[in-house]
Amino acid sequence: MAAFDNAILGGLALGTAIWAWQSAQSGREAALAVVHRVCRELAVQPLDQTVTLSNLRFGRDRRGRLTLIRSYEFEFSTVGEDRCRGTLAMAGPLLCWIRLAHPDGAIHIDG
């Protein structure tokens, strides 16, 4: 019986790990898509084609529901020779906010 219980617990742990990894990947892909869209709209260039997870916390989405909020950092360039920083927060696939440290003045966009 103990071996059966261990197998069930192992299966649940593996399933949870796979779900967490898939959730993290889809969140990262959604964040990267937002970065590319916003950078295109602001006529700046995203650098390194990546976002980096910087914070993970629980918070409220636009509907007031408790959800996991992921914050990411990224870099962009205004003229191709500079590196500027940006951050964004996502509630699942939805943008909460994005901030760009633009040389002409900080830009903040609410989702």
N, C-alpha and C positions, 0 to 999 in steps of 0.2 A: 504494500500500500504506500509506503514512504517513497519508493522509486516512482510510482505513478504521480504522487503529489509533487515530487521534484521535477518530473517531466512537465507537468502542467505549469508550475511556477517558471520553469525555464522557457517554455513556450510563450507565456505571458510577457516575460522580460524581453525576449527576442522580438515579439510583436510590438511592444512599446518602443523599443529601440529603433525598429524600422519605421514606425509611425513618426517618431521624433525626427529622424533623419530626413524623411520625405517632407515633413512639415517645414523643416529648416531650409531645405533646398527650394521648395516652392516659394517660401517667403523671400529668400535671397533673389530668386528669379523675378519676382514681382517688384522688389525694390530696385533691381537693376533696370527693369523696363521703365519704371517711374523716372529714374535718374536720366536715362536716355531721352525720354520724352521732354522732361523739363529743360535739360541742356539744349536740346534742339530748339525749343520755344524761346530760350533766352540767348540763342546764338553763341553758346560756349561749347567746348569740346570735353566730353567725359574722358578721363585718363585711365589707363590700365584695364578698362573694360570689366571692372569689378567693384563690389561693395564689400565692406568688412563689418561683421556684426560687432557692435560696441556695447550693447546693453540689452538685457532681456528682463522684462518685468510684467506684472499684471496691471491692467488699467482698464478704463472704460472706452468703448468704441463710440461712434457717433450716435448710436441708439441707446447708449447708457448701459450696455451689457458688459459684464466683466470678460475680458479677453486678454490674450497674450500680446504685449506690445514689444516689437523688435525695433531697436535703433541701429542704424548703419552709418558708417562714414564712407566717404568717397572723395576723389579728387577730380578737379576739372581745370581747364585752361581757357583763358580768355583770348590769348594771341598765339598760342602754340609754344611759347617759351616759358610761361610761368606755371606754377602749380598752386592751386587754391583748394581749400577744403570745403566740404559740404557734409551735412548730416541730414538724415531723414528718419522718421518713425512710421512704422507700418502696423496696423491692426489687421492681421491676416493679410489679405491681398489689397487692403484699402490704405491709402495714404492718410496719415494723421497730419503731418506737416513736413516741410523740407526747408532747410536753411542753406544758403550759399554765402560764403565769405567772399563776395565779389570785391575786387579792388576799388570799384567806384561806389561801393556802399553795400552793406549786407542786404540780402534778399531773403524774405520769409514768405512762404506760401502755405496756407492752411489747406488741408485736403478736403 
